[in-house]
Amino acid sequence: MSFLPLFPLNLVVFPHEDLNLHIFEPRYKELINECLDNQTTFGIPTFVNNKLAGYGTEVHITQLSKRYGDGRMDIKTKGLRVFRITDFQNPIEDKLYAGGEVEFIDNDDLNEAVNPFLLSLVDRLYVLLKIKVDYNKPEYQPFSFRIAHKIGLSVNEEYELLTMASEIQRQKILIAHLERILPIVSEVERTKDRIAMNGHFKEFDALNF
């Protein structure tokens, strides 16, 4: 067990993810200043459905980008490890911020091969949306975490991924998600194309009766 100061947010942070934060609340200014002074980490547990869900990611501060005159800060952070909260304290004794005992979750399959079918579905989504997304780096990050923010998952669905230790299982969840939404996206794009044609001169092929 380890103890971490906690900074709950209504989002999911994945290991090796870069996250920029603007710090303005007194409790979190205190937390971040202590982490900067002592070169320690803190945890970002996911706050979802109006409650602390129980899992989160340990992060470390990579850069203090700006400190304002009133104590506010802009910081850059990077995700490290997934944890599960086993004892939550709000606030910690003699502090403004929360903290808790946490258990770190092993992710032993960081080099798990990417399912080719999942890759094909991701590529199809981006073709339909007519966008280009670079999801090839970093290689040391599980593929599921690499693309989770980039395929239209809800916070609840991203949180489900965070709680899974198996990369194979996470990729299965992503496949199911993409198989569900691709027909919807395809129909939306066709509708947009039909709307775009309205009011323009149209040329149709001759029909044989």
Secondary structure, 3 states (H helix, E strand, C coil): CEEEEECCECCCCCCCCEEEEEECCHHHHHHHHHHHHHCCCEEEEEEECCEEEEEEEEEEEEEEEEECCCCCEEEEEEEEEEEEEEEEECCCCCCCCEEEEEEECCCCCCCCCCCHHHHHHHHHHHHHHCCCCCCCCCCCCCHHHHHHHHCCCCHHHHHHHHCCCCHHHHHHHHHHHHHHHHHHHHHHHHHHHHHHHCCCCCCCCCCCC
